[in-house]
């Protein structure tokens, strides 16, 4: 292996050894990963498979009743979703306690209806009447039991003052080949 010299690496001519160069590069990389690059947008907690849709008002924080399902259509009139405030923190939850979540009401396996199937004591929804799939609402709608191989599509929510807004979906809505931004 050829040694570095001033012609192949200008930093060597400046008195920097290979070990110093690697250490400095590592520190610089770690700093950028932790703090970001000035002027660039910061990373969000929303996964890469988040599909943005039109931002719509869903409910008021002050009018929520714990464990009562609130239904709304999102991202279009053919998509029924539910919002619920649970006990304890949930993945993707919003609000002070991160306990407000929303999901699509169709099972991702074969589209069976899940509205009205919320089980507060288990923080779950289901079973689906088709094949008994049940989903854990505290863990982004992950499958607990049944035939589904995918999580329940979760509505991405945000809070602005007293209003709760739906802004997108995580996961594929049943009956669609892809989630297309509106």
ZIPE-V100783 format. One record per residue. RES is the residue in three letters. OMEGA is omega in degrees with one decimal (999 if undefined). Layout:
RES/OMEGA
RES/OMEGA
//
This chain:
UNK/-177.9
UNK/176.6
UNK/176.6
UNK/174.6
UNK/-175.6
UNK/-179.9
UNK/-177.4
UNK/-179.9
UNK/-177.5
UNK/-179.4
UNK/178.2
UNK/178.0
UNK/179.2
UNK/176.5
UNK/-179.6
UNK/178.1
UNK/177.7
UNK/-179.9
UNK/178.9
UNK/179.1
UNK/-179.9
UNK/179.4
UNK/-179.7
UNK/178.1
UNK/178.7
UNK/178.9
UNK/179.9
UNK/179.1
UNK/179.3
UNK/179.3
UNK/179.3
UNK/-179.7
UNK/-177.6
UNK/-173.9
UNK/-178.0
UNK/178.7
UNK/-179.0
UNK/179.0
UNK/178.4
UNK/178.2
UNK/179.2
UNK/178.7
UNK/178.1
UNK/178.3
UNK/-178.3
UNK/-178.0
UNK/-179.5
UNK/-178.5
UNK/173.1
UNK/178.7
UNK/-179.6
UNK/174.5
UNK/177.8
UNK/178.8
UNK/179.4
UNK/174.9
UNK/-178.0
UNK/-175.6
UNK/173.3
UNK/176.3
UNK/-175.2
UNK/-177.9
UNK/-179.6
UNK/172.7
UNK/-177.0
UNK/177.5
UNK/176.5
UNK/-178.7
UNK/176.6
UNK/-176.9
UNK/177.0
UNK/178.8
UNK/179.4
UNK/6.4
UNK/177.8
UNK/-176.4
UNK/178.2
UNK/-174.1
UNK/178.0
UNK/179.4
UNK/175.2
UNK/175.6
UNK/178.4
UNK/172.4
UNK/-174.9
UNK/170.0
UNK/174.6
UNK/-177.1
UNK/178.4
UNK/176.6
UNK/-178.0
UNK/-178.3
UNK/178.0
UNK/-178.6
UNK/-176.8
UNK/-179.0
UNK/-177.4
UNK/-175.5
UNK/179.7
UNK/-175.9
UNK/177.7
UNK/-178.6
UNK/173.0
UNK/-176.2
UNK/179.7
UNK/177.3
UNK/-179.4
UNK/-179.4
UNK/179.6
UNK/173.8
UNK/178.8
UNK/-177.5
UNK/178.7
UNK/-179.3
UNK/-178.1
UNK/-175.2
UNK/-179.2
UNK/178.5
UNK/-175.5
UNK/-176.1
UNK/179.5
UNK/-176.0
UNK/-175.8
UNK/172.5
UNK/-178.7
UNK/7.0
UNK/174.1
UNK/-178.7
UNK/-179.0
UNK/-175.0
UNK/171.7
UNK/176.6
UNK/-179.8
UNK/-170.9
UNK/179.1
UNK/-176.8
UNK/177.8
UNK/-175.9
UNK/176.7
UNK/177.2
UNK/-179.4
UNK/-180.0
UNK/175.6
UNK/-177.8
UNK/177.5
UNK/-173.0
UNK/-177.5
UNK/176.4
UNK/-179.5
UNK/175.2
UNK/175.6
UNK/-179.4
UNK/-177.5
UNK/175.8
UNK/177.2
UNK/-176.4
UNK/170.3
UNK/179.7
UNK/175.0
UNK/-174.8
UNK/179.3
UNK/-175.8
UNK/172.1
UNK/180.0
UNK/168.7
UNK/-177.8
UNK/-179.6
UNK/-178.6
UNK/170.7
UNK/-178.0
UNK/-176.9
UNK/177.6
UNK/-177.9
UNK/177.3
UNK/-179.8
UNK/177.9
UNK/175.8
UNK/174.0
UNK/-178.0
UNK/178.7
UNK/-179.1
UNK/999
//
